[in-house]
């Protein structure tokens, strides 16, 4: 699957929008920021990260988890 990372500014709030394509049989997605597990998303294929510092650099990847414990990864910066 693929990951799209989009920096945004909504009013005075900086945020990063992560969108990914669904992975077959995925039951949840783990979102990693700078190689550390940041959040687990249990529904949908989007996460908006508002805890960002303008001008800072972040690396994200998403790992799909299925009921059998299998994984699939997608990367983005």
mmCIF file of the N, C-alpha and C atoms, coordinates in Angstrom:
data_MODEL
# 
_entry.id   MODEL 
# 
loop_
_atom_site.group_PDB 
_atom_site.id 
_atom_site.type_symbol 
_atom_site.label_atom_id 
_atom_site.label_alt_id 
_atom_site.label_comp_id 
_atom_site.label_asym_id 
_atom_site.label_entity_id 
_atom_site.label_seq_id 
_atom_site.pdbx_PDB_ins_code 
_atom_site.Cartn_x 
_atom_site.Cartn_y 
_atom_site.Cartn_z 
_atom_site.occupancy 
_atom_site.B_iso_or_equiv 
_atom_site.pdbx_formal_charge 
_atom_site.auth_seq_id 
_atom_site.auth_comp_id 
_atom_site.auth_asym_id 
_atom_site.auth_atom_id 
_atom_site.pdbx_PDB_model_num 
ATOM 1   N N  . UNK A 1 1  ? 0.838   -1.181  0.000  1.00 0.00 ? 1  UNK A N  1 
ATOM 2   C CA . UNK A 1 1  ? 0.000   0.000   0.000  1.00 0.00 ? 1  UNK A CA 1 
ATOM 3   C C  . UNK A 1 1  ? 0.880   1.239   0.000  1.00 0.00 ? 1  UNK A C  1 
ATOM 4   N N  . UNK A 1 2  ? 0.294   2.392   -0.229 1.00 0.00 ? 2  UNK A N  1 
ATOM 5   C CA . UNK A 1 2  ? 1.083   3.620   -0.332 1.00 0.00 ? 2  UNK A CA 1 
ATOM 6   C C  . UNK A 1 2  ? 0.656   4.640   0.715  1.00 0.00 ? 2  UNK A C  1 
ATOM 7   N N  . UNK A 1 3  ? 1.584   5.530   1.052  1.00 0.00 ? 3  UNK A N  1 
ATOM 8   C CA . UNK A 1 3  ? 1.366   6.576   2.043  1.00 0.00 ? 3  UNK A CA 1 
ATOM 9   C C  . UNK A 1 3  ? 1.640   7.929   1.402  1.00 0.00 ? 3  UNK A C  1 
ATOM 10  N N  . UNK A 1 4  ? 0.735   8.893   1.628  1.00 0.00 ? 4  UNK A N  1 
ATOM 11  C CA . UNK A 1 4  ? 0.918   10.268  1.185  1.00 0.00 ? 4  UNK A CA 1 
ATOM 12  C C  . UNK A 1 4  ? 0.967   11.152  2.428  1.00 0.00 ? 4  UNK A C  1 
ATOM 13  N N  . UNK A 1 5  ? 1.999   11.982  2.534  1.00 0.00 ? 5  UNK A N  1 
ATOM 14  C CA . UNK A 1 5  ? 2.181   12.872  3.677  1.00 0.00 ? 5  UNK A CA 1 
ATOM 15  C C  . UNK A 1 5  ? 2.101   14.308  3.164  1.00 0.00 ? 5  UNK A C  1 
ATOM 16  N N  . UNK A 1 6  ? 1.160   15.100  3.721  1.00 0.00 ? 6  UNK A N  1 
ATOM 17  C CA . UNK A 1 6  ? 0.936   16.460  3.249  1.00 0.00 ? 6  UNK A CA 1 
ATOM 18  C C  . UNK A 1 6  ? 0.999   17.453  4.409  1.00 0.00 ? 6  UNK A C  1 
ATOM 19  N N  . UNK A 1 7  ? 1.989   18.379  4.412  1.00 0.00 ? 7  UNK A N  1 
ATOM 20  C CA . UNK A 1 7  ? 2.004   19.431  5.433  1.00 0.00 ? 7  UNK A CA 1 
ATOM 21  C C  . UNK A 1 7  ? 0.922   20.460  5.111  1.00 0.00 ? 7  UNK A C  1 
ATOM 22  N N  . UNK A 1 8  ? 0.226   20.945  6.143  1.00 0.00 ? 8  UNK A N  1 
ATOM 23  C CA . UNK A 1 8  ? -0.861  21.902  5.957  1.00 0.00 ? 8  UNK A CA 1 
ATOM 24  C C  . UNK A 1 8  ? -0.817  22.964  7.046  1.00 0.00 ? 8  UNK A C  1 
ATOM 25  N N  . UNK A 1 9  ? -1.424  24.095  6.736  1.00 0.00 ? 9  UNK A N  1 
ATOM 26  C CA . UNK A 1 9  ? -1.618  25.149  7.729  1.00 0.00 ? 9  UNK A CA 1 
ATOM 27  C C  . UNK A 1 9  ? -3.089  25.543  7.673  1.00 0.00 ? 9  UNK A C  1 
ATOM 28  N N  . UNK A 1 10 ? -3.796  25.306  8.759  1.00 0.00 ? 10 UNK A N  1 
ATOM 29  C CA . UNK A 1 10 ? -5.216  25.646  8.858  1.00 0.00 ? 10 UNK A CA 1 
ATOM 30  C C  . UNK A 1 10 ? -5.320  26.790  9.870  1.00 0.00 ? 10 UNK A C  1 
ATOM 31  N N  . UNK A 1 11 ? -5.514  28.006  9.371  1.00 0.00 ? 11 UNK A N  1 
ATOM 32  C CA . UNK A 1 11 ? -5.494  29.172  10.249 1.00 0.00 ? 11 UNK A CA 1 
ATOM 33  C C  . UNK A 1 11 ? -4.104  29.314  10.838 1.00 0.00 ? 11 UNK A C  1 
ATOM 34  N N  . UNK A 1 12 ? -3.995  29.217  12.154 1.00 0.00 ? 12 UNK A N  1 
ATOM 35  C CA . UNK A 1 12 ? -2.694  29.301  12.821 1.00 0.00 ? 12 UNK A CA 1 
ATOM 36  C C  . UNK A 1 12 ? -2.190  27.931  13.264 1.00 0.00 ? 12 UNK A C  1 
ATOM 37  N N  . UNK A 1 13 ? -2.879  26.865  12.862 1.00 0.00 ? 13 UNK A N  1 
ATOM 38  C CA . UNK A 1 13 ? -2.509  25.510  13.260 1.00 0.00 ? 13 UNK A CA 1 
ATOM 39  C C  . UNK A 1 13 ? -1.746  24.810  12.146 1.00 0.00 ? 13 UNK A C  1 
ATOM 40  N N  . UNK A 1 14 ? -0.529  24.397  12.435 1.00 0.00 ? 14 UNK A N  1 
ATOM 41  C CA . UNK A 1 14 ? 0.241   23.577  11.498 1.00 0.00 ? 14 UNK A CA 1 
ATOM 42  C C  . UNK A 1 14 ? -0.098  22.118  11.763 1.00 0.00 ? 14 UNK A C  1 
ATOM 43  N N  . UNK A 1 15 ? -0.225  21.357  10.692 1.00 0.00 ? 15 UNK A N  1 
ATOM 44  C CA . UNK A 1 15 ? -0.535  19.942  10.845 1.00 0.00 ? 15 UNK A CA 1 
ATOM 45  C C  . UNK A 1 15 ? 0.032   19.169  9.666  1.00 0.00 ? 15 UNK A C  1 
ATOM 46  N N  . UNK A 1 16 ? 0.089   17.860  9.847  1.00 0.00 ? 16 UNK A N  1 
ATOM 47  C CA . UNK A 1 16 ? 0.528   16.970  8.784  1.00 0.00 ? 16 UNK A CA 1 
ATOM 48  C C  . UNK A 1 16 ? -0.557  15.923  8.587  1.00 0.00 ? 16 UNK A C  1 
ATOM 49  N N  . UNK A 1 17 ? -1.044  15.852  7.346  1.00 0.00 ? 17 UNK A N  1 
ATOM 50  C CA . UNK A 1 17 ? -2.101  14.901  7.001  1.00 0.00 ? 17 UNK A CA 1 
ATOM 51  C C  . UNK A 1 17 ? -1.465  13.658  6.382  1.00 0.00 ? 17 UNK A C  1 
ATOM 52  N N  . UNK A 1 18 ? -1.771  12.512  6.943  1.00 0.00 ? 18 UNK A N  1 
ATOM 53  C CA . UNK A 1 18 ? -1.303  11.237  6.410  1.00 0.00 ? 18 UNK A CA 1 
ATOM 54  C C  . UNK A 1 18 ? -2.497  10.490  5.834  1.00 0.00 ? 18 UNK A C  1 
ATOM 55  N N  . UNK A 1 19 ? -2.392  10.096  4.583  1.00 0.00 ? 19 UNK A N  1 
ATOM 56  C CA . UNK A 1 19 ? -3.405  9.277   3.923  1.00 0.00 ? 19 UNK A CA 1 
ATOM 57  C C  . UNK A 1 19 ? -2.707  8.061   3.345  1.00 0.00 ? 19 UNK A C  1 
ATOM 58  N N  . UNK A 1 20 ? -3.324  6.911   3.493  1.00 0.00 ? 20 UNK A N  1 
ATOM 59  C CA . UNK A 1 20 ? -2.747  5.700   2.922  1.00 0.00 ? 20 UNK A CA 1 
ATOM 60  C C  . UNK A 1 20 ? -3.853  4.875   2.291  1.00 0.00 ? 20 UNK A C  1 
ATOM 61  N N  . UNK A 1 21 ? -3.457  4.029   1.351  1.00 0.00 ? 21 UNK A N  1 
ATOM 62  C CA . UNK A 1 21 ? -4.421  3.123   0.742  1.00 0.00 ? 21 UNK A CA 1 
ATOM 63  C C  . UNK A 1 21 ? -4.634  1.945   1.690  1.00 0.00 ? 21 UNK A C  1 
ATOM 64  N N  . UNK A 1 22 ? -5.825  1.408   1.640  1.00 0.00 ? 22 UNK A N  1 
ATOM 65  C CA . UNK A 1 22 ? -6.146  0.275   2.506  1.00 0.00 ? 22 UNK A CA 1 
ATOM 66  C C  . UNK A 1 22 ? -5.308  -0.940  2.121  1.00 0.00 ? 22 UNK A C  1 
ATOM 67  N N  . UNK A 1 23 ? -4.889  -1.665  3.126  1.00 0.00 ? 23 UNK A N  1 
ATOM 68  C CA . UNK A 1 23 ? -4.156  -2.903  2.917  1.00 0.00 ? 23 UNK A CA 1 
ATOM 69  C C  . UNK A 1 23 ? -5.128  -4.067  3.104  1.00 0.00 ? 23 UNK A C  1 
ATOM 70  N N  . UNK A 1 24 ? -5.074  -5.036  2.219  1.00 0.00 ? 24 UNK A N  1 
ATOM 71  C CA . UNK A 1 24 ? -5.983  -6.179  2.263  1.00 0.00 ? 24 UNK A CA 1 
ATOM 72  C C  . UNK A 1 24 ? -5.947  -6.848  3.632  1.00 0.00 ? 24 UNK A C  1 
ATOM 73  N N  . UNK A 1 25 ? -7.115  -7.037  4.223  1.00 0.00 ? 25 UNK A N  1 
ATOM 74  C CA . UNK A 1 25 ? -7.307  -7.729  5.512  1.00 0.00 ? 25 UNK A CA 1 
ATOM 75  C C  . UNK A 1 25 ? -6.755  -6.975  6.718  1.00 0.00 ? 25 UNK A C  1 
ATOM 76  N N  . UNK A 1 26 ? -6.385  -5.710  6.571  1.00 0.00 ? 26 UNK A N  1 
ATOM 77  C CA . UNK A 1 26 ? -5.861  -4.956  7.724  1.00 0.00 ? 26 UNK A CA 1 
ATOM 78  C C  . UNK A 1 26 ? -6.985  -4.678  8.712  1.00 0.00 ? 26 UNK A C  1 
ATOM 79  N N  . UNK A 1 27 ? -6.673  -4.853  9.995  1.00 0.00 ? 27 UNK A N  1 
ATOM 80  C CA . UNK A 1 27 ? -7.635  -4.543  11.049 1.00 0.00 ? 27 UNK A CA 1 
ATOM 81  C C  . UNK A 1 27 ? -7.255  -3.268  11.800 1.00 0.00 ? 27 UNK A C  1 
ATOM 82  N N  . UNK A 1 28 ? -5.997  -2.842  11.660 1.00 0.00 ? 28 UNK A N  1 
ATOM 83  C CA . UNK A 1 28 ? -5.544  -1.584  12.253 1.00 0.00 ? 28 UNK A CA 1 
ATOM 84  C C  . UNK A 1 28 ? -4.260  -1.151  11.551 1.00 0.00 ? 28 UNK A C  1 
ATOM 85  N N  . UNK A 1 29 ? -3.873  0.099   11.815 1.00 0.00 ? 29 UNK A N  1 
ATOM 86  C CA . UNK A 1 29 ? -2.647  0.653   11.229 1.00 0.00 ? 29 UNK A CA 1 
ATOM 87  C C  . UNK A 1 29 ? -1.856  1.340   12.337 1.00 0.00 ? 29 UNK A C  1 
ATOM 88  N N  . UNK A 1 30 ? -0.585  1.023   12.431 1.00 0.00 ? 30 UNK A N  1 
ATOM 89  C CA . UNK A 1 30 ? 0.302   1.685   13.379 1.00 0.00 ? 30 UNK A CA 1 
ATOM 90  C C  . UNK A 1 30 ? 1.022   2.808   12.644 1.00 0.00 ? 30 UNK A C  1 
ATOM 91  N N  . UNK A 1 31 ? 0.939   4.026   13.195 1.00 0.00 ? 31 UNK A N  1 
ATOM 92  C CA . UNK A 1 31 ? 1.608   5.183   12.605 1.00 0.00 ? 31 UNK A CA 1 
ATOM 93  C C  . UNK A 1 31 ? 2.868   5.450   13.412 1.00 0.00 ? 31 UNK A C  1 
ATOM 94  N N  . UNK A 1 32 ? 4.012   5.443   12.743 1.00 0.00 ? 32 UNK A N  1 
ATOM 95  C CA . UNK A 1 32 ? 5.301   5.711   13.372 1.00 0.00 ? 32 UNK A CA 1 
ATOM 96  C C  . UNK A 1 32 ? 5.786   7.082   12.932 1.00 0.00 ? 32 UNK A C  1 
ATOM 97  N N  . UNK A 1 33 ? 6.294   7.868   13.879 1.00 0.00 ? 33 UNK A N  1 
ATOM 98  C CA . UNK A 1 33 ? 6.915   9.157   13.568 1.00 0.00 ? 33 UNK A CA 1 
ATOM 99  C C  . UNK A 1 33 ? 8.341   9.111   14.079 1.00 0.00 ? 33 UNK A C  1 
ATOM 100 N N  . UNK A 1 34 ? 9.297   9.394   13.176 1.00 0.00 ? 34 UNK A N  1 
ATOM 101 C CA . UNK A 1 34 ? 10.717  9.336   13.516 1.00 0.00 ? 34 UNK A CA 1 
ATOM 102 C C  . UNK A 1 34 ? 11.079  7.999   14.167 1.00 0.00 ? 34 UNK A C  1 
ATOM 103 N N  . UNK A 1 35 ? 10.552  6.905   13.583 1.00 0.00 ? 35 UNK A N  1 
ATOM 104 C CA . UNK A 1 35 ? 10.836  5.522   13.987 1.00 0.00 ? 35 UNK A CA 1 
ATOM 105 C C  . UNK A 1 35 ? 10.304  5.120   15.352 1.00 0.00 ? 35 UNK A C  1 
ATOM 106 N N  . UNK A 1 36 ? 9.364   5.896   15.901 1.00 0.00 ? 36 UNK A N  1 
ATOM 107 C CA . UNK A 1 36 ? 8.750   5.564   17.194 1.00 0.00 ? 36 UNK A CA 1 
ATOM 108 C C  . UNK A 1 36 ? 7.239   5.442   16.986 1.00 0.00 ? 36 UNK A C  1 
ATOM 109 N N  . UNK A 1 37 ? 6.642   4.366   17.524 1.00 0.00 ? 37 UNK A N  1 
ATOM 110 C CA . UNK A 1 37 ? 5.193   4.197   17.412 1.00 0.00 ? 37 UNK A CA 1 
ATOM 111 C C  . UNK A 1 37 ? 4.514   5.424   17.990 1.00 0.00 ? 37 UNK A C  1 
ATOM 112 N N  . UNK A 1 38 ? 3.685   6.073   17.177 1.00 0.00 ? 38 UNK A N  1 
ATOM 113 C CA . UNK A 1 38 ? 3.038   7.326   17.577 1.00 0.00 ? 38 UNK A CA 1 
ATOM 114 C C  . UNK A 1 38 ? 1.584   7.112   17.948 1.00 0.00 ? 38 UNK A C  1 
ATOM 115 N N  . UNK A 1 39 ? 0.850   6.360   17.114 1.00 0.00 ? 39 UNK A N  1 
ATOM 116 C CA . UNK A 1 39 ? -0.569  6.109   17.373 1.00 0.00 ? 39 UNK A CA 1 
ATOM 117 C C  . UNK A 1 39 ? -0.999  4.877   16.580 1.00 0.00 ? 39 UNK A C  1 
ATOM 118 N N  . UNK A 1 40 ? -2.033  4.199   17.063 1.00 0.00 ? 40 UNK A N  1 
ATOM 119 C CA . UNK A 1 40 ? -2.646  3.102   16.329 1.00 0.00 ? 40 UNK A CA 1 
ATOM 120 C C  . UNK A 1 40 ? -4.020  3.566   15.863 1.00 0.00 ? 40 UNK A C  1 
ATOM 121 N N  . UNK A 1 41 ? -4.265  3.446   14.568 1.00 0.00 ? 41 UNK A N  1 
ATOM 122 C CA . UNK A 1 41 ? -5.537  3.841   13.967 1.00 0.00 ? 41 UNK A CA 1 
ATOM 123 C C  . UNK A 1 41 ? -6.337  2.576   13.704 1.00 0.00 ? 41 UNK A C  1 
ATOM 124 N N  . UNK A 1 42 ? -7.548  2.490   14.285 1.00 0.00 ? 42 UNK A N  1 
ATOM 125 C CA . UNK A 1 42 ? -8.338  1.271   14.161 1.00 0.00 ? 42 UNK A CA 1 
ATOM 126 C C  . UNK A 1 42 ? -9.449  1.379   13.127 1.00 0.00 ? 42 UNK A C  1 
ATOM 127 N N  . UNK A 1 43 ? -9.673  2.574   12.600 1.00 0.00 ? 43 UNK A N  1 
ATOM 128 C CA . UNK A 1 43 ? -10.665 2.715   11.533 1.00 0.00 ? 43 UNK A CA 1 
ATOM 129 C C  . UNK A 1 43 ? -10.227 3.814   10.579 1.00 0.00 ? 43 UNK A C  1 
ATOM 130 N N  . UNK A 1 44 ? -10.440 3.585   9.308  1.00 0.00 ? 44 UNK A N  1 
ATOM 131 C CA . UNK A 1 44 ? -10.092 4.569   8.300  1.00 0.00 ? 44 UNK A CA 1 
ATOM 132 C C  . UNK A 1 44 ? -8.652  4.457   7.843  1.00 0.00 ? 44 UNK A C  1 
ATOM 133 N N  . UNK A 1 45 ? -8.311  5.311   6.879  1.00 0.00 ? 45 UNK A N  1 
ATOM 134 C CA . UNK A 1 45 ? -6.980  5.308   6.287  1.00 0.00 ? 45 UNK A CA 1 
ATOM 135 C C  . UNK A 1 45 ? -6.411  6.723   6.266  1.00 0.00 ? 45 UNK A C  1 
ATOM 136 N N  . UNK A 1 46 ? -6.655  7.460   7.349  1.00 0.00 ? 46 UNK A N  1 
ATOM 137 C CA . UNK A 1 46 ? -6.147  8.826   7.460  1.00 0.00 ? 46 UNK A CA 1 
ATOM 138 C C  . UNK A 1 46 ? -5.855  9.161   8.919  1.00 0.00 ? 46 UNK A C  1 
ATOM 139 N N  . UNK A 1 47 ? -4.822  9.965   9.125  1.00 0.00 ? 47 UNK A N  1 
ATOM 140 C CA . UNK A 1 47 ? -4.526  10.513  10.442 1.00 0.00 ? 47 UNK A CA 1 
ATOM 141 C C  . UNK A 1 47 ? -4.009  11.928  10.245 1.00 0.00 ? 47 UNK A C  1 
ATOM 142 N N  . UNK A 1 48 ? -4.494  12.869  11.059 1.00 0.00 ? 48 UNK A N  1 
ATOM 143 C CA . UNK A 1 48 ? -4.023  14.250  11.013 1.00 0.00 ? 48 UNK A CA 1 
ATOM 144 C C  . UNK A 1 48 ? -3.235  14.514  12.285 1.00 0.00 ? 48 UNK A C  1 
ATOM 145 N N  . UNK A 1 49 ? -1.945  14.791  12.114 1.00 0.00 ? 49 UNK A N  1 
ATOM 146 C CA . UNK A 1 49 ? -1.053  15.040  13.242 1.00 0.00 ? 49 UNK A CA 1 
ATOM 147 C C  . UNK A 1 49 ? -0.940  16.543  13.449 1.00 0.00 ? 49 UNK A C  1 
ATOM 148 N N  . UNK A 1 50 ? -1.498  17.049  14.558 1.00 0.00 ? 50 UNK A N  1 
ATOM 149 C CA . UNK A 1 50 ? -1.438  18.479  14.856 1.00 0.00 ? 50 UNK A CA 1 
ATOM 150 C C  . UNK A 1 50 ? -0.326  18.812  15.844 1.00 0.00 ? 50 UNK A C  1 
ATOM 151 N N  . UNK A 1 51 ? 0.329   17.798  16.390 1.00 0.00 ? 51 UNK A N  1 
ATOM 152 C CA . UNK A 1 51 ? 1.421   18.019  17.349 1.00 0.00 ? 51 UNK A CA 1 
ATOM 153 C C  . UNK A 1 51 ? 2.736   18.127  16.574 1.00 0.00 ? 51 UNK A C  1 
ATOM 154 N N  . UNK A 1 52 ? 2.848   19.203  15.785 1.00 0.00 ? 52 UNK A N  1 
ATOM 155 C CA . UNK A 1 52 ? 4.040   19.413  14.972 1.00 0.00 ? 52 UNK A CA 1 
ATOM 156 C C  . UNK A 1 52 ? 4.593   20.806  15.229 1.00 0.00 ? 52 UNK A C  1 
ATOM 157 N N  . UNK A 1 53 ? 5.880   20.967  14.986 1.00 0.00 ? 53 UNK A N  1 
ATOM 158 C CA . UNK A 1 53 ? 6.559   22.249  15.121 1.00 0.00 ? 53 UNK A CA 1 
ATOM 159 C C  . UNK A 1 53 ? 6.862   22.778  13.721 1.00 0.00 ? 53 UNK A C  1 
ATOM 160 N N  . UNK A 1 54 ? 6.384   23.989  13.387 1.00 0.00 ? 54 UNK A N  1 
ATOM 161 C CA . UNK A 1 54 ? 6.674   24.534  12.057 1.00 0.00 ? 54 UNK A CA 1 
ATOM 162 C C  . UNK A 1 54 ? 8.183   24.559  11.798 1.00 0.00 ? 54 UNK A C  1 
ATOM 163 N N  . UNK A 1 55 ? 8.580   24.102  10.620 1.00 0.00 ? 55 UNK A N  1 
ATOM 164 C CA . UNK A 1 55 ? 9.984   24.068  10.233 1.00 0.00 ? 55 UNK A CA 1 
ATOM 165 C C  . UNK A 1 55 ? 10.715  22.800  10.631 1.00 0.00 ? 55 UNK A C  1 
ATOM 166 N N  . UNK A 1 56 ? 10.116  21.990  11.489 1.00 0.00 ? 56 UNK A N  1 
ATOM 167 C CA . UNK A 1 56 ? 10.747  20.734  11.905 1.00 0.00 ? 56 UNK A CA 1 
ATOM 168 C C  . UNK A 1 56 ? 10.557  19.684  10.817 1.00 0.00 ? 56 UNK A C  1 
ATOM 169 N N  . UNK A 1 57 ? 11.420  18.681  10.826 1.00 0.00 ? 57 UNK A N  1 
ATOM 170 C CA . UNK A 1 57 ? 11.351  17.598  9.856  1.00 0.00 ? 57 UNK A CA 1 
ATOM 171 C C  . UNK A 1 57 ? 10.895  16.319  10.564 1.00 0.00 ? 57 UNK A C  1 
ATOM 172 N N  . UNK A 1 58 ? 9.950   15.625  9.955  1.00 0.00 ? 58 UNK A N  1 
ATOM 173 C CA . UNK A 1 58 ? 9.424   14.385  10.516 1.00 0.00 ? 58 UNK A CA 1 
ATOM 174 C C  . UNK A 1 58 ? 9.446   13.305  9.435  1.00 0.00 ? 58 UNK A C  1 
ATOM 175 N N  . UNK A 1 59 ? 9.699   12.080  9.851  1.00 0.00 ? 59 UNK A N  1 
ATOM 176 C CA . UNK A 1 59 ? 9.616   10.934  8.967  1.00 0.00 ? 59 UNK A CA 1 
ATOM 177 C C  . UNK A 1 59 ? 8.518   10.028  9.503  1.00 0.00 ? 59 UNK A C  1 
ATOM 178 N N  . UNK A 1 60 ? 7.628   9.623   8.614  1.00 0.00 ? 60 UNK A N  1 
ATOM 179 C CA . UNK A 1 60 ? 6.502   8.777   9.007  1.00 0.00 ? 60 UNK A CA 1 
ATOM 180 C C  . UNK A 1 60 ? 6.538   7.459   8.241  1.00 0.00 ? 60 UNK A C  1 
ATOM 181 N N  . UNK A 1 61 ? 6.040   6.428   8.884  1.00 0.00 ? 61 UNK A N  1 
ATOM 182 C CA . UNK A 1 61 ? 5.676   5.219   8.151  1.00 0.00 ? 61 UNK A CA 1 
ATOM 183 C C  . UNK A 1 61 ? 4.477   4.597   8.839  1.00 0.00 ? 61 UNK A C  1 
ATOM 184 N N  . UNK A 1 62 ? 3.706   3.886   8.058  1.00 0.00 ? 62 UNK A N  1 
ATOM 185 C CA . UNK A 1 62 ? 2.491   3.244   8.542  1.00 0.00 ? 62 UNK A CA 1 
ATOM 186 C C  . UNK A 1 62 ? 2.643   1.751   8.339  1.00 0.00 ? 62 UNK A C  1 
ATOM 187 N N  . UNK A 1 63 ? 2.266   1.008   9.349  1.00 0.00 ? 63 UNK A N  1 
ATOM 188 C CA . UNK A 1 63 ? 2.332   -0.445  9.279  1.00 0.00 ? 63 UNK A CA 1 
ATOM 189 C C  . UNK A 1 63 ? 0.924   -0.991  9.436  1.00 0.00 ? 63 UNK A C  1 
ATOM 190 N N  . UNK A 1 64 ? 0.477   -1.762  8.454  1.00 0.00 ? 64 UNK A N  1 
ATOM 191 C CA . UNK A 1 64 ? -0.835  -2.402  8.507  1.00 0.00 ? 64 UNK A CA 1 
ATOM 192 C C  . UNK A 1 64 ? -0.725  -3.691  9.306  1.00 0.00 ? 64 UNK A C  1 
ATOM 193 N N  . UNK A 1 65 ? -1.705  -3.924  10.169 1.00 0.00 ? 65 UNK A N  1 
ATOM 194 C CA . UNK A 1 65 ? -1.740  -5.127  10.999 1.00 0.00 ? 65 UNK A CA 1 
ATOM 195 C C  . UNK A 1 65 ? -3.015  -5.903  10.654 1.00 0.00 ? 65 UNK A C  1 
ATOM 196 N N  . UNK A 1 66 ? -2.900  -7.213  10.458 1.00 0.00 ? 66 UNK A N  1 
ATOM 197 C CA . UNK A 1 66 ? -4.099  -8.015  10.225 1.00 0.00 ? 66 UNK A CA 1 
ATOM 198 C C  . UNK A 1 66 ? -4.341  -8.931  11.416 1.00 0.00 ? 66 UNK A C  1 
ATOM 199 N N  . UNK A 1 67 ? -5.450  -9.642  11.405 1.00 0.00 ? 67 UNK A N  1 
ATOM 200 C CA . UNK A 1 67 ? -5.824  -10.468 12.563 1.00 0.00 ? 67 UNK A CA 1 
ATOM 201 C C  . UNK A 1 67 ? -4.852  -11.588 12.846 1.00 0.00 ? 67 UNK A C  1 
ATOM 202 N N  . UNK A 1 68 ? -4.105  -12.024 11.833 1.00 0.00 ? 68 UNK A N  1 
ATOM 203 C CA . UNK A 1 68 ? -3.108  -13.099 12.024 1.00 0.00 ? 68 UNK A CA 1 
ATOM 204 C C  . UNK A 1 68 ? -1.778  -12.557 12.503 1.00 0.00 ? 68 UNK A C  1 
ATOM 205 N N  . UNK A 1 69 ? -1.661  -11.239 12.695 1.00 0.00 ? 69 UNK A N  1 
ATOM 206 C CA . UNK A 1 69 ? -0.413  -10.648 13.147 1.00 0.00 ? 69 UNK A CA 1 
ATOM 207 C C  . UNK A 1 69 ? 0.540   -10.270 12.030 1.00 0.00 ? 69 UNK A C  1 
ATOM 208 N N  . UNK A 1 70 ? 0.120   -10.456 10.776 1.00 0.00 ? 70 UNK A N  1 
ATOM 209 C CA . UNK A 1 70 ? 0.952   -10.069 9.635  1.00 0.00 ? 70 UNK A CA 1 
ATOM 210 C C  . UNK A 1 70 ? 1.027   -8.568  9.491  1.00 0.00 ? 70 UNK A C  1 
ATOM 211 N N  . UNK A 1 71 ? 2.062   -8.090  8.799  1.00 0.00 ? 71 UNK A N  1 
ATOM 212 C CA . UNK A 1 71 ? 2.257   -6.658  8.633  1.00 0.00 ? 71 UNK A CA 1 
ATOM 213 C C  . UNK A 1 71 ? 2.590   -6.320  7.187  1.00 0.00 ? 71 UNK A C  1 
ATOM 214 N N  . UNK A 1 72 ? 2.393   -5.028  6.866  1.00 0.00 ? 72 UNK A N  1 
ATOM 215 C CA . UNK A 1 72 ? 2.754   -4.460  5.575  1.00 0.00 ? 72 UNK A CA 1 
ATOM 216 C C  . UNK A 1 72 ? 3.084   -2.994  5.836  1.00 0.00 ? 72 UNK A C  1 
ATOM 217 N N  . UNK A 1 73 ? 4.170   -2.447  5.271  1.00 0.00 ? 73 UNK A N  1 
ATOM 218 C CA . UNK A 1 73 ? 4.619   -1.095  5.584  1.00 0.00 ? 73 UNK A CA 1 
ATOM 219 C C  . UNK A 1 73 ? 4.527   -0.156  4.395  1.00 0.00 ? 73 UNK A C  1 
ATOM 220 N N  . UNK A 1 74 ? 4.338   1.175   4.714  1.00 0.00 ? 74 UNK A N  1 
ATOM 221 C CA . UNK A 1 74 ? 4.415   2.250   3.725  1.00 0.00 ? 74 UNK A CA 1 
ATOM 222 C C  . UNK A 1 74 ? 5.157   3.401   4.368  1.00 0.00 ? 74 UNK A C  1 
ATOM 223 N N  . UNK A 1 75 ? 6.046   4.074   3.609  1.00 0.00 ? 75 UNK A N  1 
ATOM 224 C CA . UNK A 1 75 ? 6.897   5.145   4.138  1.00 0.00 ? 75 UNK A CA 1 
ATOM 225 C C  . UNK A 1 75 ? 6.560   6.499   3.537  1.00 0.00 ? 75 UNK A C  1 
ATOM 226 N N  . UNK A 1 76 ? 6.879   7.584   4.285  1.00 0.00 ? 76 UNK A N  1 
ATOM 227 C CA . UNK A 1 76 ? 6.710   8.943   3.787  1.00 0.00 ? 76 UNK A CA 1 
ATOM 228 C C  . UNK A 1 76 ? 7.427   9.951   4.657  1.00 0.00 ? 76 UNK A C  1 
ATOM 229 N N  . UNK A 1 77 ? 7.767   11.113  4.078  1.00 0.00 ? 77 UNK A N  1 
ATOM 230 C CA . UNK A 1 77 ? 8.397   12.190  4.865  1.00 0.00 ? 77 UNK A CA 1 
ATOM 231 C C  . UNK A 1 77 ? 7.675   13.488  4.608  1.00 0.00 ? 77 UNK A C  1 
# 
